[in-house]
Structures are given as structure tokens and as C-alpha cells.
Amino acid sequence: MAWIGIILGTIAGLVTSISACVLWDLPLWAALLLYPAIGSVVAISIILLLFFRGEHTPDADPMGDVRTVAG
């Protein structure tokens, strides 16, 4: 879960910083500040999304909350 967030955050930060220099004509220092900012936001967002998505999955028990009386 964390690896996916870190890898996608790194890619998003890299793409954003390159496009900031090339397309938006931002100075190099601004593009370098965008890299960790965007990368951190994307990584934390993906980790939280996957965490809460995994929290709502049903248990593996197919019977669930069924109670039986033995006797």
C-alpha cells in the first residue's frame, strides 16, 4: 500500500516539476519546490485511499453474524 503511494507520488512530482519548467516557464527553484509538495500530497492521498478502501471490505467468514444453537 505504501509502496504504491510512494512510487506514484514520485512520478507525479517528477512530471509536475518538469512540466512547471517546460510548459509554465517557472524558475528552477519553484519547480524544485513543487516536486516534494506534489509528491507528498499524492503519496499520502493514495495511501489513505487504499487504507480506507481496505477497511470496508467484508470479512472472509461467509456466515457472517449467523448464530446457531447446538444442543
C-alpha positions as CSV (number, residue, x, y, z in Angstrom):
1,M,0.0,0.0,0.0
2,A,2.7,2.4,0.9
3,W,4.9,1.4,-2.0
4,I,2.2,2.2,-4.5
5,G,1.7,5.6,-2.9
6,I,5.4,6.4,-2.8
7,I,6.0,5.4,-6.4
8,L,3.0,7.2,-7.8
9,G,3.8,10.3,-5.7
10,T,7.4,10.3,-7.0
11,I,6.1,10.0,-10.6
12,A,3.5,12.8,-10.1
13,G,6.1,15.1,-8.5
14,L,8.6,14.5,-11.3
15,V,6.0,15.1,-14.0
16,T,4.8,18.3,-12.3
17,S,8.3,19.7,-11.8
18,I,9.3,19.0,-15.4
19,S,6.1,20.5,-16.8
20,A,6.5,23.5,-14.5
21,C,9.8,24.3,-16.1
22,V,8.9,23.5,-19.7
23,L,5.2,24.5,-20.0
24,W,4.6,27.1,-17.3
25,D,8.1,28.8,-17.5
26,L,8.5,28.7,-13.8
27,P,12.0,29.2,-12.4
28,L,14.0,26.2,-11.4
29,W,13.7,26.8,-7.7
30,A,9.9,26.9,-7.9
31,A,9.9,23.6,-9.9
32,L,12.1,22.0,-7.3
33,L,9.7,23.1,-4.6
34,L,6.8,21.6,-6.4
35,Y,8.4,18.1,-6.6
36,P,8.2,17.3,-2.9
37,A,5.0,19.1,-2.4
38,I,3.0,17.4,-5.1
39,G,4.7,14.1,-4.5
40,S,3.8,14.1,-0.8
41,V,0.2,15.1,-1.4
42,V,-0.3,12.3,-4.0
43,A,1.5,9.7,-1.9
44,I,-0.5,10.5,1.3
45,S,-3.7,10.6,-0.7
46,I,-3.2,7.2,-2.3
47,I,-2.1,5.6,1.0
48,L,-5.2,6.9,2.8
49,L,-7.5,5.9,-0.1
50,L,-6.2,2.4,-0.1
51,F,-6.3,2.2,3.7
52,F,-9.9,3.2,3.9
53,R,-10.9,1.1,0.9
54,G,-9.3,-2.0,2.6
55,E,-11.1,-1.2,5.9
56,H,-14.5,-1.5,4.4
57,T,-14.1,-4.9,2.7
58,P,-16.2,-7.7,4.3
59,D,-14.5,-10.4,6.3
60,A,-13.7,-13.8,4.8
61,D,-16.3,-15.5,7.0
62,P,-19.3,-16.3,4.7
63,M,-21.7,-17.0,7.6
64,G,-21.2,-13.5,9.0
65,D,-23.2,-12.9,12.1
66,V,-25.4,-16.0,12.0
67,R,-25.9,-17.6,15.4
68,T,-26.7,-21.3,15.8
69,V,-27.9,-23.2,18.8
70,A,-26.1,-26.5,19.5
71,G,-28.0,-29.0,21.6
